Amino acid sequence: MLSRGNAFTVACAWLFASSCVFGQAHVLPTIQKGDIAIGLEPVAGGLGGPTYLTTVPDDTLNRQFDVDQVGLLRVIQNGALLSTPALDIRSLMLGSGFNPSNANEERGLLGAAFHPGFNNPSSPGFHTLYTYESVGLAGTPTFPVPFDPSMGGTNRYQNVISEWKMSATNPNLVDPSSRRDVLGIGKDASNHNGGTIAFGPDGHLYLGTGDGGNANDRGPGHIEATGGNAQNRSGALGKMLRIDRSQRTPAFSAPTVSTASQATTRL
């Protein structure tokens, strides 16, 4: 009779041999080396905290726009970084507590998106772009910080979507006086802010938001009764927001919660 240890050894050997025999039909052939080489080439340097690179729809000026967390929207044109930023919102972000010297800072200029009708003079989005950034409080945010009696929660700053128009005299500059708030999301903690905003094929603007910060979706500014901010139907944290920009009036879809059998994306 085999001992328990020997039986285990024999079983493992049988499994290994079986995998070799029955698994050969699923072994991928060796990938042959080709004659195409792929490498990385620096495009721009000296940036503060580049988080995203985007372009203008149907652009004829050969530009890319760098979203720099420190509060600058930089222009790369014909492969060269222009010295003058398209937009500088560093002063706008001061009230948020943004600290550029903090390596773990998660606030700042976090996203930018150009309207699909940017180059269409008949579109309400003609020469229009949107940014997502952290700013100080100015009135009550569209979505205040969630408050739970057991956790507390204070509106210390807000993340906002802003609408801008390009300069009428310089296509590489944003008109700083054209800013309009689309919506604001109150925050207590400095982290977990989400970031990227982008237009979908349906023409709507999408924003993915963070859960509110701290850790483990708990702490001040979190709703415990629903299991966390992402499960809180009345809030904007931990959601995918869909915003209708077909007209120049703030319009966004209220968050809804999908059923258990559906995807967890919230619009």
C-alpha positions in Angstrom: 0.0 0.0 0.0 1.3 3.5 -0.8 1.8 5.9 2.0 -0.1 9.1 2.0 3.1 11.0 0.9 3.9 8.6 -1.9 0.3 8.6 -3.1 0.4 12.4 -3.3 3.6 12.3 -5.3 2.2 9.7 -7.8 -1.0 11.8 -8.2 1.0 14.9 -8.9 3.2 13.0 -11.5 0.1 11.7 -13.2 -1.5 15.1 -13.4 1.7 16.5 -14.8 2.0 13.8 -17.4 -1.7 14.2 -18.3 -1.3 17.9 -18.8 1.6 17.3 -21.1 -0.3 14.7 -23.2 -3.7 16.4 -23.3 -2.5 19.9 -23.4 -0.2 19.7 -26.4 -3.1 20.5 -28.8 -3.5 23.8 -27.0 0.2 24.9 -27.1 0.6 28.0 -29.1 3.2 27.9 -31.9 6.4 29.8 -31.3 6.0 33.5 -32.3 8.5 34.3 -35.0 10.5 37.5 -34.8 9.6 40.1 -37.3 11.6 42.9 -38.8 9.5 45.7 -37.3 11.1 47.5 -34.3 9.0 49.5 -31.8 10.6 52.1 -29.5 9.7 55.2 -27.5 10.7 58.7 -28.5 10.3 61.7 -26.1 7.8 64.3 -27.5 7.9 66.9 -24.7 9.8 67.3 -21.4 9.9 69.7 -18.5 6.2 69.1 -17.6 4.9 69.3 -14.1 2.6 66.3 -13.9 1.3 65.2 -17.3 -1.8 63.0 -16.8 -3.5 62.9 -20.2 -2.9 63.7 -23.9 -5.8 64.6 -26.1 -6.6 66.1 -29.5 -9.1 68.3 -31.2 -11.7 66.6 -33.4 -10.9 67.2 -37.1 -8.0 69.3 -36.2 -6.0 70.8 -39.1 -3.3 72.5 -37.0 -1.5 69.3 -36.0 -1.8 69.7 -32.3 -1.9 67.6 -29.1 -3.0 69.0 -25.8 -1.2 67.9 -22.6 -3.3 67.9 -19.4 -0.8 68.8 -16.7 -2.0 68.2 -13.1 -0.3 71.4 -11.9 -3.0 73.4 -13.7 -1.7 73.9 -17.2 -3.1 72.8 -20.5 0.0 72.7 -22.8 0.1 72.6 -26.6 2.3 70.3 -28.6 2.2 71.5 -32.2 4.1 69.9 -35.1 6.0 67.8 -32.5 7.2 70.8 -30.4 5.9 72.0 -27.0 4.8 75.6 -27.2 6.1 77.9 -24.5 2.7 79.5 -23.8 0.1 77.2 -22.3 -3.4 77.2 -23.8 -4.8 77.5 -20.3 -3.4 78.3 -16.9 -5.8 77.6 -14.0 -3.2 77.4 -11.2 -4.8 80.4 -9.4 -8.2 78.8 -9.7 -7.0 75.7 -7.9 -5.5 77.5 -4.9 -8.7 77.2 -2.8 -8.7 73.4 -3.2 -5.6 72.9 -1.1 -3.7 71.5 -4.1 0.0 71.1 -3.1 2.2 70.6 -6.2 5.2 69.6 -4.0 3.3 66.6 -2.5 4.2 63.5 -4.5 1.0 61.8 -3.4 -1.3 64.8 -4.4 -4.4 63.6 -6.2 -6.2 66.9 -6.8 -5.4 69.3 -9.6 -6.3 69.6 -13.3 -7.4 66.0 -14.0 -9.0 65.9 -17.4 -9.9 67.8 -20.6 -12.1 67.1 -23.6 -12.9 69.0 -26.8 -16.5 69.1 -28.0 -17.2 66.8 -31.0 -18.5 69.9 -32.8 -15.4 71.9 -32.0 -14.7 72.7 -35.7 -18.3 73.0 -36.8 -19.5 76.7 -36.7 -23.1 75.6 -36.5 -22.6 73.4 -33.4 -23.2 74.7 -29.9 -19.8 73.2 -29.1 -18.0 75.3 -31.7 -14.5 76.1 -30.3 -15.6 74.6 -26.9 -13.7 72.4 -24.5 -14.3 71.1 -21.0 -11.9 70.5 -18.1 -12.2 68.7 -14.8 -10.3 70.2 -11.9 -10.2 70.8 -8.2 -11.1 74.2 -7.0 -12.2 76.0 -3.8 -15.8 76.3 -2.7 -18.0 79.0 -4.2 -21.5 78.4 -2.9 -23.0 74.9 -2.5 -21.7 72.2 -5.0 -24.2 70.5 -7.3 -23.5 67.4 -5.3 -22.5 68.2 -1.7 -20.3 65.9 0.3 -22.4 62.9 1.5 -23.0 63.1 5.2 -23.4 60.2 7.5 -24.0 60.9 11.2 -21.6 58.1 12.1 -18.9 59.4 9.8 -19.5 63.1 9.4 -18.4 65.0 6.2 -17.5 68.6 5.3 -17.4 70.3 2.0 -13.7 71.3 2.0 -13.3 71.8 -1.7 -15.0 70.6 -4.9 -14.1 69.0 -8.2 -15.8 70.8 -11.1 -16.4 70.4 -14.8 -15.8 73.7 -16.5 -16.8 74.8 -20.0 -14.4 77.1 -21.9 -14.3 78.8 -25.3 -11.1 79.3 -27.4 -9.7 82.7 -28.0 -11.2 84.6 -30.9 -7.8 85.8 -31.9 -5.4 82.9 -31.2 -6.4 79.2 -31.9 -3.9 78.0 -29.4 -5.2 79.9 -26.4 -8.3 79.4 -24.3 -10.3 82.5 -23.4 -9.9 82.7 -19.6 -13.0 84.9 -19.2 -15.3 82.3 -20.9 -15.4 79.8 -18.0 -18.7 78.4 -17.0 -19.4 75.8 -14.3 -21.3 72.7 -15.5 -21.4 70.9 -12.2 -19.5 70.6 -8.9 -18.9 67.7 -6.6 -18.1 68.4 -3.0 -15.1 66.6 -1.4 -13.8 66.1 2.1 -10.8 63.9 1.5 -8.1 64.9 -0.9 -7.8 61.6 -2.7 -9.8 59.4 -5.1 -11.1 62.1 -7.4 -11.4 60.2 -10.7 -10.2 62.2 -13.6 -10.6 61.5 -17.3 -13.5 63.1 -19.1 -14.3 62.2 -22.7 -17.1 62.4 -25.2 -18.7 59.2 -26.2 -20.0 58.2 -29.7 -23.5 59.3 -28.5 -22.2 62.9 -28.2 -22.5 63.0 -24.4 -19.7 63.9 -22.0 -18.7 61.2 -19.6 -16.9 61.5 -16.3 -15.8 58.7 -14.0 -15.7 59.8 -10.4 -13.8 58.4 -7.4 -15.4 57.0 -4.3 -14.7 60.0 -2.1 -11.3 59.2 -0.7 -9.9 58.2 2.7 -9.5 54.4 2.5 -11.8 51.4 1.9 -14.7 53.7 1.0 -15.0 54.7 4.6 -14.5 57.8 6.7 -15.9 61.4 6.7 -17.8 62.0 3.5 -18.9 58.4 3.1 -22.4 56.8 3.5 -22.2 53.7 5.6 -26.0 52.8 5.4 -25.8 52.0 1.7 -22.4 50.2 1.8 -20.5 53.2 0.5 -20.7 56.2 -1.9 -20.8 54.1 -5.0 -24.0 52.4 -3.8 -25.6 55.7 -2.7 -28.1 56.6 -5.4 -28.4 60.3 -4.6 -24.7 61.1 -4.9 -22.2 61.5 -7.7 -19.2 59.7 -6.1 -18.2 56.3 -7.4 -20.2 56.8 -10.6 -20.0 57.1 -14.3 -21.8 60.4 -15.1 -23.3 61.2 -18.5 -23.7 64.9 -19.3 -25.7 66.2 -22.2 -23.8 69.1 -23.9 -26.0 69.3 -27.0 -27.1 72.7 -25.6 -25.1 75.3 -23.6 -27.2 74.8 -20.5 -26.0 72.5 -17.6 -27.8 69.2 -18.1 -26.7 65.9 -16.6 -28.3 62.5 -16.1 -29.0 61.7 -12.4 -27.1 58.7 -11.2 -29.0 55.4 -11.2 -28.1 52.0 -9.9 -28.2 49.0 -12.2 -29.7 45.7 -11.1 -27.5 42.9 -9.9 -27.7 41.1 -13.3 -26.5 44.1 -15.2 -23.1 45.8 -15.4 -22.3 48.1 -12.5 -21.8 51.2 -14.6 -23.9 54.1 -13.3 -25.2 56.9 -15.6 
